[in-house]
């Protein structure tokens, strides 16, 4: 049996820095990534944990201009609907946000979940079949960190109509689109999350997200995540 590696304090500090400096990128340089980069990042993404070792993540490189344009149109329609749904006092602020880097990113990677996979023989999915999608999210986060460690920016686009994307990419029946990922080099990374820099939202503190039991927490002192 191979000996497990030991990680020292210096590594743990660098790991925290990597997590702190992961960014949802919206502005990219257009020069292509070096050959083999995406394949290497996907290989690392596949090291992510998955329910029952199901590895349900599936990746599609979106390379033709026609498909890229169709995805951009899909996003634009969904973004317009989201703008229309904003409260009047936030609509103008929302309209100024840049919520995708589809125009400039040299690499578009569609990620979807395969609920029909037989890998893992169904362990862990009986009561929570959504664990398939959660596993795919774990692979996306793993890819995100690997990209950032190489100085490559990544942006997660979730604003699309899933059925239209499934048809456009000819995904298998029953598959579940999770994300369009934009990847590429950037001029610089945001010092803080973009939505913080633009005063749209701010990170919660630990007091907001940690409790022994929500029902026992004093209402005035502790609220569920995202409600403060």
Phi, psi and omega in degrees: 000133180292144178286135178290138179293154175254138182247126185267180182299322181297319178295317182295325176295316180295323178298316178298320178298319178299315179296320181291329185260006170294135183225146172273101192272143179238345183238124186234155164278153186270351181294140185293155174287152178302148180304135179090351183297310184296319179299320179294318180293321178295322178301320177290320179303327182286358173275357182295156174291148176215149182299125177060024184055039183283333181044061187275004182286142177224139185239138178232120174284124180260104190242335183282141179303325182297315180289322177299316180297320180295320178294320179297321177294319177302311178301314184300319179295316180292323179293322177296320178294321179294322177297316180296334182274353181289148173298146184308322183286348180248351186300314182295321178297314179301318183298336180276347182285137173265109190254007176201153177245032187297329185289325189252332186299128182289339182235127172246126183234115175273138181236130177222163181259143178249091182294341183272000183302139177266354177300129180089350174058031171081004181300133174084003185250352188298311182269339181225074181299339178293351176300338175300310179295321179299323179296321178296320177300321178298321179292324178295316179296321178298316177298320181301313181293319179298318179296314181298324179296336178264006181077021180258132179276150176220139175233135181262117176259118178246357184269083177207160178271115189300319182296320179296320179293319179300318180291317182299317184266003178055046180288154181299150176304138178085351179291157185234105178299134182247319187199153160251122180256130173259128181229144177171173175287155181230156176291322178196160176261146176302140175291328175229165175309139185305320182290335172286315181300327181264012173059035175271320180203164181223153182295145174284155173269172184298326180300331181283326191255356183241132175204155175286321178197125184301323184293337181264354184280135176300128185301326183285340187255336188215129180234156177300156180307139175083358183254356183280000000 
